[in-house]
Amino acid sequence: TAQGIFVNFKRLLEFNQGKLPFAAAQIGNAYRNEISPRSGLLRVREFTMAEIEHFCDPSDKSHPKFENVKGIDLNLLSASNQMDGKSAIKTTIGEAVHSVSSPSLF
C-alpha cells in the first residue's frame, strides 16, 4: 500500500533538498475481491486508503519543532498491552520519545 512512497524515496529526498526529517503522504484507491453470498459470484469492492510516512535520520532524533509538541497528551497502545487485552496508556509526546519503554510501543 505504501510501496510508492518507498520506491520514490530518493526523489522525495531530493525534493526536500536532501534534508531529513520529511514526511510524504498518498491517497489512492484499493480493490478487493469478495465472494458474494448469493450464487457464489465474485464482486470487487473499492475503497480509499490514505497513508503518511515520516522519515528521519536514526542517528539524529532531534527535530526543530519538537519543543512545540512535546507537551501534547497521547493515548498509546503498546503491542504487549494489545496482546494482553489491556487499555492504552496516557502519556505526553515528550515522555514517549524519551522513555526507555517507548520502542516497545511500536
C-alpha positions in Angstrom: 0.0 0.0 0.0 2.8 2.5 0.8 5.1 0.9 -1.7 5.0 4.1 -3.9 6.4 6.2 -1.2 9.3 3.9 -0.5 10.0 3.4 -4.2 10.2 7.2 -4.7 12.2 7.8 -1.6 15.2 9.1 -3.5 13.1 11.6 -5.5 11.3 12.7 -2.3 14.6 13.3 -0.5 15.9 15.3 -3.5 12.7 17.3 -3.5 13.4 18.1 0.2 16.9 19.3 -0.7 18.5 16.2 0.8 17.4 17.1 4.3 15.8 14.8 6.9 13.2 14.7 8.5 10.4 14.9 6.0 7.0 13.3 5.5 5.2 12.0 2.4 1.5 11.3 2.1 -0.5 9.5 -0.5 -4.2 8.8 -1.1 -5.4 6.2 -3.5 -8.0 3.5 -4.3 -7.6 -0.1 -3.5 -9.6 -3.1 -4.7 -10.5 -6.4 -3.0 -12.3 -9.4 -4.4 -15.1 -10.7 -2.3 -17.3 -13.7 -2.7 -21.0 -12.8 -3.0 -23.3 -14.6 -0.5 -25.7 -15.3 -3.4 -24.8 -17.8 -6.1 -21.1 -17.7 -5.3 -20.3 -14.7 -7.7 -17.2 -12.6 -7.2 -17.6 -8.9 -6.7 -15.0 -6.2 -6.4 -15.0 -3.8 -3.5 -13.3 -0.4 -3.9 -12.1 1.7 -1.0 -9.9 4.7 -0.5 -6.8 4.5 1.6 -4.6 7.3 2.9 -1.1 6.9 4.3 1.6 9.2 5.8 5.2 8.1 6.1 7.6 10.2 8.2 11.3 9.7 7.5 14.0 10.8 10.0 17.7 10.1 10.5 18.0 7.3 13.1 21.3 8.8 14.3 19.8 12.2 14.9 16.5 12.1 16.8 16.2 15.9 17.2 13.6 17.9 15.4 13.5 21.7 15.2 9.8 21.9 16.2 9.8 19.2 18.9 9.5 21.8 21.7 6.2 22.9 20.3 4.5 19.5 20.6 6.3 17.7 23.5 3.6 18.5 26.0 0.7 17.2 23.9 -1.1 14.2 25.5 -1.4 10.9 23.6 -3.1 7.6 24.3 -0.6 4.9 23.2 -1.4 1.2 23.0 1.7 -0.9 23.1 1.9 -4.2 21.3 2.2 -6.1 24.6 -0.9 -4.3 26.0 -2.8 -5.2 22.9 -1.9 -8.9 23.2 -2.8 -8.8 27.0 -6.1 -7.1 26.4 -5.1 -4.0 28.4 -6.1 -0.5 27.6 -4.0 2.4 26.2 -1.7 4.4 28.4 -1.9 8.2 28.6 1.4 10.0 28.2 2.9 13.0 26.5 4.8 13.1 23.3 7.9 14.1 25.2 7.6 11.2 27.7 7.0 8.7 24.9 10.1 9.9 23.0 12.4 10.0 26.0 11.0 6.9 27.7 13.1 3.7 27.8 10.0 1.7 27.1 8.9 3.7 24.0 10.4 1.3 21.4 8.1 -1.4 22.8 5.1 0.8 22.0 5.6 0.0 18.3 
